[in-house]
Amino acid sequence: MSEIHKIFGPPGCGKTTYLLNRVEQELEAGVSSRQIGYFSFTRKAANEARDRAIAKFPQLNTKTDFPYFRTLHSLAFQCLGTRSEDIMQAEHYREFAAQAGIELSLSSEEELDLVRADNPILNEINIARIRGEDLHTHYNRCGLDIEWHHFEFVERSYRHYKRSKNLLDFTDLLEMIVSDPARLPMLDVLIVDEAQDLSRLQWMMVEALTLRSKRTFLAGDDDQAIFFFAGADVKSFLAFEGSVTVLNHS
C-alpha cells in the first residue's frame, strides 16, 4: 500500500509548486524519471510539470523520459495499447447522430486529449457511466425533459454503433483499465494534481495506481470542484486516508 499524502489549498496557494518541488526532490534523490507519475486533469498542466523538471535536469529527454506525465485518459490509452484509429472521432459522432436522429455539436479539447460530443442525452449517459450509476436511476435523477424510451434508445444505439465499428470512447478506456489494473505501471512516486475535478471512475483508476506505487501525493481544493456538473467526485478525494498538508496562504 502506498504512503499517501494529501495537499489541500485554494487557488494561488502554491499546490502545483509544492508538487513540482516534490518531483525535483525525488529526482535529486536518484528516483528515475520513468518511475514518477504526474497526472493532471489537463495535458497542458502535465506537460508544464514535465518541462519544468527537464529545465532543472537538462540531461533528461522530453521524448524518452517522463512517460507518465500525462492525463489519466492518456495513461489508460497508453497502457491498453490503444491506437488513435480505435477512438471515436468527429466523423464517427456525426455518423452516429445521423443514424440515431439526434443533434450534437462537436468541440476539440486538446488539453484533455479528446473530441467532445455535446448532446443532452449523450452527456447524461456519460455522467451515469463515470459515476457508476444505473442508467435508469440516473435518468430519474437528472430531470431531462426527454422520455425514457428515447433516452434508452440513444444509449443502446450508441453502444451498438461503437461495437459495430470496433470503436471506443474515452470513458471506455477508463472502464477497461479499471477492470484490468495489472496493465498500470509500477511507480515509486504517484502525483495527482487538480484532484477535485476527477470523476468517480478516475478515482477508481487512482486507487489502483496507489496500490502499485510507493508514495502518493494528491493535491486539490475541495471547495473548487468546477466540473461537478460533469461528474467530478470530491467525496472520493476527501475519503482517501493519509497525512494532510493545508496550504492556506494565497
C-alpha atoms as an extended CHARMM CRD file, in Angstrom:
* protein
*
       250  EXT
         1         1  MET       CA              0.0000000000        0.0000000000        0.0000000000  PROA      1               0.0000000000
         2         2  SER       CA              1.2620000000        3.4390000000       -0.9240000000  PROA      2               0.0000000000
         3         3  GLU       CA              2.2840000000        6.0560000000        1.6100000000  PROA      3               0.0000000000
         4         4  ILE       CA             -0.3870000000        8.6860000000        0.9380000000  PROA      4               0.0000000000
         5         5  HSD       CA             -0.1330000000       12.4600000000        1.3830000000  PROA      5               0.0000000000
         6         6  LYS       CA             -2.9880000000       14.8720000000        0.6410000000  PROA      6               0.0000000000
         7         7  ILE       CA             -2.3800000000       18.5430000000       -0.0880000000  PROA      7               0.0000000000
         8         8  PHE       CA             -5.2960000000       20.9820000000        0.2110000000  PROA      8               0.0000000000
         9         9  GLY       CA             -5.3890000000       24.6520000000       -0.6770000000  PROA      9               0.0000000000
        10        10  PRO       CA             -7.2820000000       27.3920000000       -2.5360000000  PROA      10              0.0000000000
        11        11  PRO       CA             -6.2250000000       28.8060000000       -5.9260000000  PROA      11              0.0000000000
        12        12  GLY       CA             -2.8840000000       30.5880000000       -5.8650000000  PROA      12              0.0000000000
        13        13  CYS       CA             -1.6150000000       28.9600000000       -2.6820000000  PROA      13              0.0000000000
        14        14  GLY       CA              1.1590000000       27.0040000000       -4.3740000000  PROA      14              0.0000000000
        15        15  LYS       CA             -0.2090000000       23.4610000000       -4.6580000000  PROA      15              0.0000000000
        16        16  THR       CA              1.3260000000       22.8660000000       -8.0660000000  PROA      16              0.0000000000
        17        17  THR       CA              4.6290000000       24.4170000000       -6.9640000000  PROA      17              0.0000000000
        18        18  TYR       CA              4.5760000000       22.0660000000       -3.9690000000  PROA      18              0.0000000000
        19        19  LEU       CA              4.1600000000       19.0980000000       -6.3000000000  PROA      19              0.0000000000
        20        20  LEU       CA              6.8180000000       20.2850000000       -8.7330000000  PROA      20              0.0000000000
        21        21  ASN       CA              9.2420000000       20.7250000000       -5.8690000000  PROA      21              0.0000000000
        22        22  ARG       CA              8.4340000000       17.1640000000       -4.8740000000  PROA      22              0.0000000000
        23        23  VAL       CA              9.3170000000       15.9540000000       -8.3620000000  PROA      23              0.0000000000
        24        24  GLU       CA             12.6680000000       17.7330000000       -8.1340000000  PROA      24              0.0000000000
        25        25  GLN       CA             13.3530000000       16.2490000000       -4.6940000000  PROA      25              0.0000000000
        26        26  GLU       CA             12.6480000000       12.7520000000       -5.9670000000  PROA      26              0.0000000000
        27        27  LEU       CA             14.9230000000       13.2250000000       -8.9820000000  PROA      27              0.0000000000
        28        28  GLU       CA             17.6780000000       14.6180000000       -6.7820000000  PROA      28              0.0000000000
        29        29  ALA       CA             17.3110000000       11.5750000000       -4.5340000000  PROA      29              0.0000000000
        30        30  GLY       CA             18.0050000000        9.3230000000       -7.5110000000  PROA      30              0.0000000000
        31        31  VAL       CA             14.4780000000        8.2480000000       -8.4300000000  PROA      31              0.0000000000
        32        32  SER       CA             14.2280000000        7.5520000000      -12.1540000000  PROA      32              0.0000000000
        33        33  SER       CA             12.0270000000        9.9010000000      -14.1590000000  PROA      33              0.0000000000
        34        34  ARG       CA             10.3860000000        6.7640000000      -15.5270000000  PROA      34              0.0000000000
        35        35  GLN       CA              9.2570000000        5.8300000000      -12.0160000000  PROA      35              0.0000000000
        36        36  ILE       CA              7.4250000000        9.0940000000      -11.3650000000  PROA      36              0.0000000000
        37        37  GLY       CA              3.8040000000        9.5000000000      -12.4210000000  PROA      37              0.0000000000
        38        38  TYR       CA              2.4020000000       13.0450000000      -12.5910000000  PROA      38              0.0000000000
        39        39  PHE       CA             -1.2390000000       13.1130000000      -13.5820000000  PROA      39              0.0000000000
        40        40  SER       CA             -3.2710000000       16.2600000000      -14.0520000000  PROA      40              0.0000000000
        41        41  PHE       CA             -6.7620000000       16.9920000000      -15.3270000000  PROA      41              0.0000000000
        42        42  THR       CA             -5.3070000000       18.6770000000      -18.4230000000  PROA      42              0.0000000000
        43        43  ARG       CA             -2.4610000000       17.6910000000      -20.7130000000  PROA      43              0.0000000000
        44        44  LYS       CA             -1.1380000000       21.2500000000      -20.5760000000  PROA      44              0.0000000000
        45        45  ALA       CA             -0.5850000000       21.0710000000      -16.8110000000  PROA      45              0.0000000000
        46        46  ALA       CA              1.1440000000       17.6890000000      -17.0370000000  PROA      46              0.0000000000
        47        47  ASN       CA              3.4140000000       18.9330000000      -19.8300000000  PROA      47              0.0000000000
        48        48  GLU       CA              4.3080000000       22.0460000000      -17.8520000000  PROA      48              0.0000000000
        49        49  ALA       CA              5.3460000000       19.8690000000      -14.9070000000  PROA      49              0.0000000000
        50        50  ARG       CA              7.4920000000       17.7400000000      -17.2010000000  PROA      50              0.0000000000
        51        51  ASP       CA              9.1060000000       20.7770000000      -18.8560000000  PROA      51              0.0000000000
        52        52  ARG       CA              9.9930000000       22.3590000000      -15.5170000000  PROA      52              0.0000000000
        53        53  ALA       CA             11.7080000000       19.1570000000      -14.3880000000  PROA      53              0.0000000000
        54        54  ILE       CA             13.6520000000       18.9380000000      -17.6510000000  PROA      54              0.0000000000
        55        55  ALA       CA             14.7450000000       22.5850000000      -17.2810000000  PROA      55              0.0000000000
        56        56  LYS       CA             16.3860000000       21.7060000000      -13.9750000000  PROA      56              0.0000000000
        57        57  PHE       CA             17.7140000000       18.3370000000      -15.1360000000  PROA      57              0.0000000000
        58        58  PRO       CA             18.7430000000       19.0140000000      -18.7680000000  PROA      58              0.0000000000
        59        59  GLN       CA             20.2290000000       15.5490000000      -19.1760000000  PROA      59              0.0000000000
        60        60  LEU       CA             16.6600000000       14.2310000000      -19.3190000000  PROA      60              0.0000000000
        61        61  ASN       CA             14.8510000000       13.9710000000      -22.6310000000  PROA      61              0.0000000000
        62        62  THR       CA             11.2940000000       15.0940000000      -23.4080000000  PROA      62              0.0000000000
        63        63  LYS       CA             10.6470000000       12.1410000000      -25.7170000000  PROA      63              0.0000000000
        64        64  THR       CA             12.2030000000        9.2940000000      -23.7290000000  PROA      64              0.0000000000
        65        65  ASP       CA             11.8740000000       10.3800000000      -20.1010000000  PROA      65              0.0000000000
        66        66  PHE       CA              8.7670000000       11.1720000000      -18.0420000000  PROA      66              0.0000000000
        67        67  PRO       CA              6.4600000000        8.7250000000      -19.8530000000  PROA      67              0.0000000000
        68        68  TYR       CA              3.9040000000        9.0700000000      -17.0700000000  PROA      68              0.0000000000
        69        69  PHE       CA              3.4400000000       12.8410000000      -17.0680000000  PROA      69              0.0000000000
        70        70  ARG       CA              0.0200000000       12.9180000000      -18.6880000000  PROA      70              0.0000000000
        71        71  THR       CA             -3.7350000000       12.8230000000      -18.1010000000  PROA      71              0.0000000000
        72        72  LEU       CA             -5.3960000000        9.7050000000      -16.7170000000  PROA      72              0.0000000000
        73        73  HSD       CA             -7.2600000000        9.2230000000      -20.0020000000  PROA      73              0.0000000000
        74        74  SER       CA             -3.9450000000        9.3380000000      -21.8090000000  PROA      74              0.0000000000
        75        75  LEU       CA             -2.4330000000        6.8330000000      -19.3750000000  PROA      75              0.0000000000
        76        76  ALA       CA             -5.2930000000        4.4110000000      -19.9930000000  PROA      76              0.0000000000
        77        77  PHE       CA             -4.8220000000        4.8820000000      -23.7520000000  PROA      77              0.0000000000
        78        78  GLN       CA             -1.1040000000        4.1340000000      -23.3860000000  PROA      78              0.0000000000
        79        79  CYS       CA             -1.3920000000        1.1450000000      -21.0540000000  PROA      79              0.0000000000
        80        80  LEU       CA             -4.1150000000       -0.5390000000      -23.1070000000  PROA      80              0.0000000000
        81        81  GLY       CA             -2.0750000000       -0.2230000000      -26.3000000000  PROA      81              0.0000000000
        82        82  THR       CA             -4.8970000000        1.6590000000      -27.9760000000  PROA      82              0.0000000000
        83        83  ARG       CA             -4.4080000000        3.3300000000      -31.3620000000  PROA      83              0.0000000000
        84        84  SER       CA             -5.8200000000        6.6860000000      -32.4190000000  PROA      84              0.0000000000
        85        85  GLU       CA             -7.9420000000        4.9530000000      -35.0560000000  PROA      85              0.0000000000
        86        86  ASP       CA             -9.6290000000        2.9320000000      -32.2880000000  PROA      86              0.0000000000
        87        87  ILE       CA            -11.1300000000        6.0880000000      -30.7580000000  PROA      87              0.0000000000
        88        88  MET       CA            -14.3930000000        7.8190000000      -31.6770000000  PROA      88              0.0000000000
        89        89  GLN       CA            -13.6090000000       10.8620000000      -33.8230000000  PROA      89              0.0000000000
        90        90  ALA       CA            -15.7160000000       13.7520000000      -35.0600000000  PROA      90              0.0000000000
        91        91  GLU       CA            -16.8000000000       11.9180000000      -38.2160000000  PROA      91              0.0000000000
        92        92  HSD       CA            -17.9750000000        8.9420000000      -36.1740000000  PROA      92              0.0000000000
        93        93  TYR       CA            -20.0710000000       11.1000000000      -33.8870000000  PROA      93              0.0000000000
        94        94  ARG       CA            -21.6370000000       12.7820000000      -36.9070000000  PROA      94              0.0000000000
        95        95  GLU       CA            -22.4650000000        9.4340000000      -38.4990000000  PROA      95              0.0000000000
        96        96  PHE       CA            -23.9210000000        8.0950000000      -35.2580000000  PROA      96              0.0000000000
        97        97  ALA       CA            -26.0050000000       11.2540000000      -34.7530000000  PROA      97              0.0000000000
        98        98  ALA       CA            -27.4820000000       10.8920000000      -38.2330000000  PROA      98              0.0000000000
        99        99  GLN       CA            -28.3300000000        7.2400000000      -37.6020000000  PROA      99              0.0000000000
       100       100  ALA       CA            -29.8580000000        7.8980000000      -34.1680000000  PROA      100             0.0000000000
       101       101  GLY       CA            -31.7320000000       11.0140000000      -35.2790000000  PROA      101             0.0000000000
       102       102  ILE       CA            -30.1690000000       13.3570000000      -32.7410000000  PROA      102             0.0000000000
       103       103  GLU       CA            -28.3630000000       16.6580000000      -32.9850000000  PROA      103             0.0000000000
       104       104  LEU       CA            -24.9860000000       17.2940000000      -31.4250000000  PROA      104             0.0000000000
       105       105  SER       CA            -22.1680000000       19.7850000000      -31.5120000000  PROA      105             0.0000000000
       106       106  LEU       CA            -18.5120000000       18.8600000000      -31.5170000000  PROA      106             0.0000000000
       107       107  SER       CA            -15.5080000000       20.5120000000      -29.9660000000  PROA      107             0.0000000000
       108       108  SER       CA            -11.8660000000       19.5300000000      -29.8220000000  PROA      108             0.0000000000
       109       109  GLU       CA            -10.4320000000       19.6570000000      -26.3140000000  PROA      109             0.0000000000
       110       110  GLU       CA             -6.7230000000       19.3450000000      -26.9640000000  PROA      110             0.0000000000
       111       111  GLU       CA             -5.7990000000       19.7370000000      -23.2940000000  PROA      111             0.0000000000
       112       112  LEU       CA             -7.9460000000       16.7380000000      -22.4000000000  PROA      112             0.0000000000
       113       113  ASP       CA             -6.8980000000       14.6990000000      -25.4610000000  PROA      113             0.0000000000
       114       114  LEU       CA            -10.4310000000       14.2090000000      -26.6940000000  PROA      114             0.0000000000
       115       115  VAL       CA            -13.2210000000       15.2060000000      -29.0530000000  PROA      115             0.0000000000
       116       116  ARG       CA            -16.2790000000       16.2100000000      -27.0560000000  PROA      116             0.0000000000
       117       117  ALA       CA            -19.7310000000       15.4780000000      -28.4600000000  PROA      117             0.0000000000
       118       118  ASP       CA            -22.2550000000       17.7750000000      -26.8090000000  PROA      118             0.0000000000
       119       119  ASN       CA            -25.7610000000       16.3640000000      -26.6980000000  PROA      119             0.0000000000
       120       120  PRO       CA            -28.0480000000       16.3260000000      -23.6340000000  PROA      120             0.0000000000
       121       121  ILE       CA            -28.6910000000       12.5860000000      -23.8020000000  PROA      121             0.0000000000
       122       122  LEU       CA            -25.0960000000       11.5620000000      -24.5080000000  PROA      122             0.0000000000
       123       123  ASN       CA            -23.9040000000       13.8900000000      -21.7520000000  PROA      123             0.0000000000
       124       124  GLU       CA            -26.1640000000       12.2700000000      -19.1540000000  PROA      124             0.0000000000
       125       125  ILE       CA            -25.2900000000        8.7710000000      -20.3420000000  PROA      125             0.0000000000
       126       126  ASN       CA            -21.6150000000        9.5490000000      -19.8540000000  PROA      126             0.0000000000
       127       127  ILE       CA            -22.1790000000       11.0730000000      -16.4040000000  PROA      127             0.0000000000
       128       128  ALA       CA            -24.0170000000        7.9090000000      -15.3300000000  PROA      128             0.0000000000
       129       129  ARG       CA            -21.0770000000        5.8220000000      -16.5460000000  PROA      129             0.0000000000
       130       130  ILE       CA            -18.3290000000        7.8220000000      -14.8360000000  PROA      130             0.0000000000
       131       131  ARG       CA            -20.3470000000        7.9300000000      -11.6060000000  PROA      131             0.0000000000
       132       132  GLY       CA            -21.0250000000        4.2060000000      -11.7760000000  PROA      132             0.0000000000
       133       133  GLU       CA            -24.7800000000        4.7440000000      -11.6120000000  PROA      133             0.0000000000
       134       134  ASP       CA            -27.5360000000        2.5630000000      -13.0300000000  PROA      134             0.0000000000
       135       135  LEU       CA            -28.7500000000        4.2560000000      -16.2060000000  PROA      135             0.0000000000
       136       136  HSD       CA            -32.4520000000        4.3030000000      -15.2830000000  PROA      136             0.0000000000
       137       137  THR       CA            -31.6790000000        5.5640000000      -11.7850000000  PROA      137             0.0000000000
       138       138  HSD       CA            -29.5960000000        8.3820000000      -13.2350000000  PROA      138             0.0000000000
       139       139  TYR       CA            -32.3030000000        9.1940000000      -15.7880000000  PROA      139             0.0000000000
       140       140  ASN       CA            -34.8400000000        9.6000000000      -12.9940000000  PROA      140             0.0000000000
       141       141  ARG       CA            -32.4960000000       11.9330000000      -11.1190000000  PROA      141             0.0000000000
       142       142  CYS       CA            -31.2250000000       14.1150000000      -13.9490000000  PROA      142             0.0000000000
       143       143  GLY       CA            -34.5650000000       15.7520000000      -14.7460000000  PROA      143             0.0000000000
       144       144  LEU       CA            -34.0160000000       15.6840000000      -18.5030000000  PROA      144             0.0000000000
       145       145  ASP       CA            -37.2440000000       16.5180000000      -20.3780000000  PROA      145             0.0000000000
       146       146  ILE       CA            -36.9310000000       13.5070000000      -22.6590000000  PROA      146             0.0000000000
       147       147  GLU       CA            -38.9740000000       10.3120000000      -22.4840000000  PROA      147             0.0000000000
       148       148  TRP       CA            -37.1870000000        7.2520000000      -21.1160000000  PROA      148             0.0000000000
       149       149  HSD       CA            -37.7520000000        5.1090000000      -24.2040000000  PROA      149             0.0000000000
       150       150  HSD       CA            -35.9460000000        7.6700000000      -26.3690000000  PROA      150             0.0000000000
       151       151  PHE       CA            -33.1810000000        8.1210000000      -23.7980000000  PROA      151             0.0000000000
       152       152  GLU       CA            -32.6480000000        4.3570000000      -23.5980000000  PROA      152             0.0000000000
       153       153  PHE       CA            -32.8140000000        4.0370000000      -27.4070000000  PROA      153             0.0000000000
       154       154  VAL       CA            -29.9630000000        6.5280000000      -27.8490000000  PROA      154             0.0000000000
       155       155  GLU       CA            -27.8510000000        4.7560000000      -25.2240000000  PROA      155             0.0000000000
       156       156  ARG       CA            -28.4290000000        1.3640000000      -26.8190000000  PROA      156             0.0000000000
       157       157  SER       CA            -27.7800000000        2.7480000000      -30.3020000000  PROA      157             0.0000000000
       158       158  TYR       CA            -24.5590000000        4.3680000000      -29.1440000000  PROA      158             0.0000000000
       159       159  ARG       CA            -23.2490000000        1.1030000000      -27.6910000000  PROA      159             0.0000000000
       160       160  HSD       CA            -24.2460000000       -0.7420000000      -30.8660000000  PROA      160             0.0000000000
       161       161  TYR       CA            -22.5620000000        1.8390000000      -33.1010000000  PROA      161             0.0000000000
       162       162  LYS       CA            -19.2520000000        1.6180000000      -31.2190000000  PROA      162             0.0000000000
       163       163  ARG       CA            -19.3670000000       -2.1710000000      -31.1900000000  PROA      163             0.0000000000
       164       164  SER       CA            -20.1760000000       -2.4160000000      -34.9140000000  PROA      164             0.0000000000
       165       165  LYS       CA            -17.2630000000       -0.1090000000      -35.7750000000  PROA      165             0.0000000000
       166       166  ASN       CA            -14.8360000000       -1.5340000000      -33.1750000000  PROA      166             0.0000000000
       167       167  LEU       CA            -14.5070000000        1.9240000000      -31.6590000000  PROA      167             0.0000000000
       168       168  LEU       CA            -14.0390000000        3.1860000000      -28.1220000000  PROA      168             0.0000000000
       169       169  ASP       CA            -14.7140000000        6.4740000000      -26.4000000000  PROA      169             0.0000000000
       170       170  PHE       CA            -12.5830000000        7.8270000000      -23.5880000000  PROA      170             0.0000000000
       171       171  THR       CA            -14.8960000000        6.5570000000      -20.8670000000  PROA      171             0.0000000000
       172       172  ASP       CA            -14.4940000000        3.0710000000      -22.3520000000  PROA      172             0.0000000000
       173       173  LEU       CA            -10.7330000000        3.4350000000      -21.8240000000  PROA      173             0.0000000000
       174       174  LEU       CA            -11.1890000000        4.2400000000      -18.1400000000  PROA      174             0.0000000000
       175       175  GLU       CA            -13.6380000000        1.3710000000      -17.6570000000  PROA      175             0.0000000000
       176       176  MET       CA            -11.2710000000       -1.0580000000      -19.3750000000  PROA      176             0.0000000000
       177       177  ILE       CA             -8.1740000000       -0.0870000000      -17.3860000000  PROA      177             0.0000000000
       178       178  VAL       CA            -10.0980000000       -0.1780000000      -14.1000000000  PROA      178             0.0000000000
       179       179  SER       CA            -11.1970000000       -3.7240000000      -14.9130000000  PROA      179             0.0000000000
       180       180  ASP       CA             -7.5960000000       -4.7190000000      -15.7850000000  PROA      180             0.0000000000
       181       181  PRO       CA             -5.3660000000       -2.7450000000      -13.3450000000  PROA      181             0.0000000000
       182       182  ALA       CA             -2.3950000000       -5.0630000000      -13.8890000000  PROA      182             0.0000000000
       183       183  ARG       CA             -1.7210000000       -3.0630000000      -17.0480000000  PROA      183             0.0000000000
       184       184  LEU       CA             -0.9820000000        0.0510000000      -14.9720000000  PROA      184             0.0000000000
       185       185  PRO       CA              2.6660000000        0.9260000000      -14.2640000000  PROA      185             0.0000000000
       186       186  MET       CA              4.5100000000        0.2270000000      -11.0320000000  PROA      186             0.0000000000
       187       187  LEU       CA              5.7400000000        3.5830000000       -9.7260000000  PROA      187             0.0000000000
       188       188  ASP       CA              7.9560000000        4.9140000000       -6.9870000000  PROA      188             0.0000000000
       189       189  VAL       CA              6.0360000000        8.1870000000       -6.8690000000  PROA      189             0.0000000000
       190       190  LEU       CA              2.4350000000        8.9090000000       -7.8430000000  PROA      190             0.0000000000
       191       191  ILE       CA              1.3450000000       12.5590000000       -8.0370000000  PROA      191             0.0000000000
       192       192  VAL       CA             -2.1920000000       13.6770000000       -8.8670000000  PROA      192             0.0000000000
       193       193  ASP       CA             -2.8760000000       17.3900000000       -9.3510000000  PROA      193             0.0000000000
       194       194  GLU       CA             -6.3030000000       19.0640000000       -9.6190000000  PROA      194             0.0000000000
       195       195  ALA       CA             -7.7150000000       16.0780000000       -7.7520000000  PROA      195             0.0000000000
       196       196  GLN       CA            -11.0140000000       17.8050000000       -7.0120000000  PROA      196             0.0000000000
       197       197  ASP       CA            -12.0020000000       17.5480000000      -10.6880000000  PROA      197             0.0000000000
       198       198  LEU       CA            -11.6150000000       13.7740000000      -11.0440000000  PROA      198             0.0000000000
       199       199  SER       CA            -14.6910000000       11.6240000000      -11.5770000000  PROA      199             0.0000000000
       200       200  ARG       CA            -15.5290000000        8.5290000000       -9.5490000000  PROA      200             0.0000000000
       201       201  LEU       CA            -14.2820000000        6.3580000000      -12.4200000000  PROA      201             0.0000000000
       202       202  GLN       CA            -10.9820000000        8.2340000000      -12.4920000000  PROA      202             0.0000000000
       203       203  TRP       CA            -10.6940000000        7.8100000000       -8.7120000000  PROA      203             0.0000000000
       204       204  MET       CA            -11.0490000000        4.0710000000       -9.1830000000  PROA      204             0.0000000000
       205       205  MET       CA             -8.0620000000        4.2840000000      -11.5010000000  PROA      205             0.0000000000
       206       206  VAL       CA             -6.1290000000        6.3730000000       -8.9580000000  PROA      206             0.0000000000
       207       207  GLU       CA             -6.9550000000        3.8370000000       -6.2430000000  PROA      207             0.0000000000
       208       208  ALA       CA             -5.4880000000        1.0800000000       -8.4240000000  PROA      208             0.0000000000
       209       209  LEU       CA             -2.3920000000        3.2040000000       -9.0540000000  PROA      209             0.0000000000
       210       210  THR       CA             -1.8320000000        3.7900000000       -5.3250000000  PROA      210             0.0000000000
       211       211  LEU       CA             -1.6390000000        0.0270000000       -4.8370000000  PROA      211             0.0000000000
       212       212  ARG       CA              1.1840000000       -0.0430000000       -7.3820000000  PROA      212             0.0000000000
       213       213  SER       CA              3.1020000000        2.9840000000       -6.0340000000  PROA      213             0.0000000000
       214       214  LYS       CA              5.3920000000        3.5730000000       -3.0420000000  PROA      214             0.0000000000
       215       215  ARG       CA              4.4760000000        7.2030000000       -2.3590000000  PROA      215             0.0000000000
       216       216  THR       CA              1.3340000000        9.0700000000       -3.3910000000  PROA      216             0.0000000000
       217       217  PHE       CA              0.6410000000       12.8190000000       -3.3690000000  PROA      217             0.0000000000
       218       218  LEU       CA             -2.9070000000       14.0350000000       -4.0430000000  PROA      218             0.0000000000
       219       219  ALA       CA             -3.4190000000       17.7960000000       -4.3850000000  PROA      219             0.0000000000
       220       220  GLY       CA             -6.5820000000       19.8020000000       -4.8640000000  PROA      220             0.0000000000
       221       221  ASP       CA             -9.1430000000       22.2240000000       -3.4860000000  PROA      221             0.0000000000
       222       222  ASP       CA            -12.2910000000       20.5850000000       -2.1790000000  PROA      222             0.0000000000
       223       223  ASP       CA            -14.1050000000       23.9570000000       -2.4470000000  PROA      223             0.0000000000
       224       224  GLN       CA            -13.3170000000       24.3970000000       -6.1530000000  PROA      224             0.0000000000
       225       225  ALA       CA            -14.7670000000       21.3750000000       -7.9610000000  PROA      225             0.0000000000
       226       226  ILE       CA            -15.6800000000       23.2510000000      -11.1350000000  PROA      226             0.0000000000
       227       227  PHE       CA            -16.5720000000       20.0550000000      -13.0170000000  PROA      227             0.0000000000
       228       228  PHE       CA            -19.1460000000       18.7530000000      -10.5240000000  PROA      228             0.0000000000
       229       229  PHE       CA            -21.8080000000       19.1250000000      -13.2220000000  PROA      229             0.0000000000
       230       230  ALA       CA            -19.8020000000       16.7040000000      -15.3730000000  PROA      230             0.0000000000
       231       231  GLY       CA            -19.3070000000       14.0930000000      -12.6650000000  PROA      231             0.0000000000
       232       232  ALA       CA            -16.4310000000       15.4180000000      -10.5290000000  PROA      232             0.0000000000
       233       233  ASP       CA            -16.3340000000       13.4780000000       -7.2690000000  PROA      233             0.0000000000
       234       234  VAL       CA            -14.8570000000       15.4860000000       -4.3890000000  PROA      234             0.0000000000
       235       235  LYS       CA            -16.0590000000       12.9100000000       -1.8490000000  PROA      235             0.0000000000
       236       236  SER       CA            -13.5610000000       10.3440000000       -3.1220000000  PROA      236             0.0000000000
       237       237  PHE       CA            -10.7730000000       12.8920000000       -2.6770000000  PROA      237             0.0000000000
       238       238  LEU       CA            -11.8420000000       13.5890000000        0.8970000000  PROA      238             0.0000000000
       239       239  ALA       CA            -12.2760000000        9.8920000000        1.6830000000  PROA      239             0.0000000000
       240       240  PHE       CA             -8.6790000000        8.9930000000        0.8810000000  PROA      240             0.0000000000
       241       241  GLU       CA             -6.8280000000        8.2990000000        4.1030000000  PROA      241             0.0000000000
       242       242  GLY       CA             -3.3830000000        9.8010000000        4.5550000000  PROA      242             0.0000000000
       243       243  SER       CA             -1.4250000000       12.6680000000        6.0110000000  PROA      243             0.0000000000
       244       244  VAL       CA             -2.8270000000       16.1450000000        5.3020000000  PROA      244             0.0000000000
       245       245  THR       CA             -0.9850000000       19.3400000000        4.4110000000  PROA      245             0.0000000000
       246       246  VAL       CA             -3.0050000000       22.5480000000        4.1480000000  PROA      246             0.0000000000
       247       247  LEU       CA             -1.5910000000       25.4200000000        2.1080000000  PROA      247             0.0000000000
       248       248  ASN       CA             -3.7770000000       28.3340000000        3.1470000000  PROA      248             0.0000000000
       249       249  HSD       CA             -1.7580000000       31.4030000000        2.0770000000  PROA      249             0.0000000000
       250       250  SER       CA             -2.6450000000       32.7300000000       -1.3670000000  PROA      250             0.0000000000
